[in-house]
Amino acid sequence: MTRWLRRAAGTACWPALGAAVAAHVALAVLAVAEYASLGWLLHTGYDLAAVTLVAATAVVGLAASSWVAARTAAGSRALRRLAVYHRRALPPAVRSAAVALGLAGRVEAVAAGEPFAVTCGLARPRILVSDGLAEALSPAELGAVLAHERSHLTHRDPARLLAARLLAAYGCYLPAASWMADRVALNRELAADRAALAQAGRGELASALLKLAALPACPAVAAARPAGDPAGSLEARVAQLEHGRPARPRLAMSRALATAGGLAVLAAAGLCCAGLAAAIQGGML
Amino acid sequence: MPDQRARGGGLGPLEAEVLRVLWDSGRPMPVREVAEAINAGRGSPLAYTTVLTVMSRLARKKILARSRSGRGYIYTPVAADSAEIAVRGVLAEFGDAALARFVEQVELDPGLRARLQGLLEKPR
């Protein structure tokens, strides 16, 4: 029952968040119109605070979302350039694993000794692997990694992640926003691991994780990486491999309360904005 | 095609030259030796400080690893070729932008490492 409820909340969550963002932007437009028709000093302090809050949060949110969109566009261009300039023939082991998983034509190899596999691209996602991947992993481990990436590919996870990050950026002043985006990313990783388990053994997936997560010996590279497991994502994936149930990081109560408080203040300010607009429309102001 | 490789790796011409010397030698080198090797095949010699500046910049960009040797430093390239530098740079800069990586490279803490190793040993 709780599981059903959680799933229902998960599906309802996205349209609800989208509607909330649309309403916020609309109210911010109203707020600017109110400034224009009532003069920049509205007649009471409460109205002034409410209208300014709605307009300012919308401006901050739109700026942060545009920044994320611009970075994503730059990243996609950089990846495309990589795939063009540094493309390599698919190593035979990768090719046969890709064909076995029905991924022919969707996997590309780039020159890099460091083993990695990523899925990228919004409209037509592709899997990008380094040619070092085939050297680092056994054929069975390669199968596990490609099955994991295939799940990202078929579910268009790069697009989902972008949507989550755009939304989180729009609400970046709310403490739960980044937690929500991390949660979406983690849920996709966990789903991809489950898909990999349907194709490959648990041992293969675990050893691929072990080989690819461990840092290379070179300290200069180590310095460029985050220390530990900041989002707790590897921890959750290992827990899922161990007993089928992931240990997802919880949202701290203080951050949840702060977010709820922030949303309540925003809702009150939004109501005030809408009220003012109605009053202006009715000729009362 | 040196220009295309440099563009892909985001490297300047002097940076590419320094890296070629280090790749050719296959061992860590101090700035003075790199400068000598570059100037051996060059009409107008480069100043030591120029080469030092270029190599410090490469170290700051994490393309060269620097370690102490005696009273000075020796430098090693982190990547095997300019293609790898380009790949590394893109992943480091845009790792969070609309891509799903199999696993992020992290400083694996000993507890997690042991749990993963435990999963290798006992097949389900």
Interface residues (C-beta under 8 A of the other chain):
Chain A: R71 T72 A74 G75 S76 A78 L79 R81 L82 Y85 H86 V110 A111 A112 G113 E114 F116 A117 V118 T119 C120 G121 L122 S130 V145 H148 E149 H152 D157 P158 A159 L161 L162 R165 A185 R188 E189 A192 G201 R202 G203 A206 S207 A208 L209 L210 L212 A213 A214 L215 P216 C218 P219 A220 V221 A222 A223 A224 R225 P226 A227 G228 D229 S233 L234 E235 R237 V238 L241 E242
Chain B: Q4 R7 G8 A59 K62 L64 A65 R66 V78 A79 A80 D81 A83 E84 A86 V87 R88 V90 L91 A92 E93 F94 D96 A97 A98 L99 A100 R101 F102 V103 E104 Q105 V106 E107 L108 D109 L112 R113 R115 L116 Q117 G118 L119 L120 E121 P123 R124
